[in-house]
Amino acid sequence: MKRYKAGVVAFTLAAASVYCVAEPQDTKSTDKTFIADSAQDSLAEINYAKLALQKSQDKNVREFASKMIKDHEMLIDSMKPFAKKLGVKAPSGPALVDHAKYTELKMKSGIDFDRAYVEAMVKDHHDDLQKFMDEMNKTADPELKAAVAKGETVIKRHTEMIDGIAHMGGIPTPPMPAGA
């Protein structure tokens, strides 16, 4: 029986040490995924915003679009050092799903465009805010955590802005993510 207990203790200690060693690698992996995804998301936001500046006549939508270009370029730049450090290749453009959404938006005009753009931005920013909040809880890198916190603040402001524009247009919005 003593030999059995000793074996269980040894196995438990070995498993615990493997878990402790594996955790930073898992964190690095989620950090890499977050950095790559946030760069693609920002590129998509910039493309949508440029389209909004071409197509929208709504002052609020145009102001929001201008802010998206400036802020998302800043977010991309703020993540570049972490991408380099972790070996994350810069994306060549937005994700394929964002190309489809862009094409759909491009075919619209007038009020139909504004409504579709605002609806897309509400969804994207609520999703992005949740992604930033999740990364804040997952990353073990204190420098990345600080950059994510700044980015989260920016995305939260965007979410509040687009929700306000949506409410003015009678467009429903989901609740802010818990803890935001």
N, C-alpha and C positions, 0 to 999 in steps of 0.2 A: 504494500500500500504506500509506503514511504517513497518507493521508486516511482510509482504512478504519480503521486503529488509533485515530486521533484520534476518529472517530465512535463506536467501541466504548467508548473511555474516557469520552467525554462521556455516552453512554447509560448506562453503568455508574454514573457519578457521579450522574446525574439519578435513576436508579432507587434508588440508595442514599439520596438525600436525600428522596425520596417515602416510602420505607420508614421512615426516622427520623421524619418528620413524622406518618405514619399510626399509628405504634405507640402514642403516648399516647391517641389517639382509640379505638383498639381496646381498650386497657386500661380506659379510661373506660366503654366499652360493656360489658365483662365485669364491671366494678365495679357498674354499674347493674343488670345481670342478677343478680349475686350478692346485692345488697342487697334487691331485690324478692323473689327466691326465698327468701332466708333469713327475711324477714318473713312470707311465706306459710307457710313450714315451721314457724316458731315459733307462728303462730296455730293451725295444725293440732295441734301438740304440746299447746298449752294446752287446746284443745277435747277432745282425747283424754284428757288428764289430768283434766279436770273430770268427764268420763264415768266414768273409773276411780274417782274419789272417790265417785261415786254408786253404782256397781255392785260394786266389789271389796270383799271381806271380808279379803283378804290384807294383812297389816300391811306387808310389804315393797313391795307394789305401791302401796299407799296412800301410803307415805312417798315413794316415787319420784314418784308423780303430784303430790304437793304440791311437791316440788322442781322438777318440770317447769314448773309454773305460775309460780313465783317466778323461776326462772332464765330462762325464755323471755320473760317480760315484761321482764326486765332486758336481754336480748339485743335485743329490739325497740327499747327505749329507747336503747341504745348505738349503734344504726345510724341513728337518726332524723337526727342532724346531717349524716351523709353522704348520706342520701336527699334532704334539703333542698338540700344543696350541689350534688348532681348532677341535681336535678329529678326524682327518682323518686317517683311518687305512691304513697302508702301503700295497700296492698291492702285491699279491703273485707272480705276473709275468706280462708280457706284455698283452695287450688287445688281444682278440681272433683274430681280423683282422690281428694283427701282427704275430700271430702264422701261419696263412695261408701264409703270405708274406715270413716268414722265411722258411717254407716248400718249397715254390716255388723257393727261392734262393738256398736252399740246393741241389736241383736237378740239378742245373746248374754247369758248370765248365768252366775253361779257360776264354777266352774273353767274352763268353756269361754271365758268372757269373759276371765279372768285370762290364760289361755294365749294367746288371740288378741291381747290387748293387749301382752303381753310380746313376742310374735313381731313385732308391728308396730313396737314401740319398738326392738327389736334392729335390724331392717332400717333404719328411719328414722335411727337414730343413727349406724350405720356409714356410711350414705350421706351424712349431714350432716357427719360428721367429714371424709370425703374432700372434700366441697365446700369446707369451711373450709381444709383443707390446700392445695387447688388455688388458692384465692383468695390465700392467703399467697404462693404462687409467682408469681401473675400480676399482682397490683396494683403499680402504681408509686407510689401515694400512701402516704407514710410514716405519716400519721395513721390512714388506713384500715387499713394493715398492722398497726399497734399494736392497734387495736380488734378486728381479725380474730384476732390472736394470743390476746387475752383470751377471745374467743368460742370459739376452738379448744380452749383449756384447759377451758372449761366443758363443751363437747360431748364432749371426751375423757372427762371424769369421768362424764358421763351414760352414755356408751357402756360404760365399765367397770362402772358400777352395774347397768345393765340386763343386761349379759352375766352378772354374778354372780347376779342374780335368775333369769335364764334357766337357768343351770347348776343352781341349786337345784331347779328344776322339771323338769329333764331335757330342756330345750329346747336344741338345738344352736345355736351362734353361729358366724359367719364369723370368720376371723382379723382382728385389728386392721389397718387400712390400713398399708401400708409407710411407715415413718418416723414413725408415731404414738407 
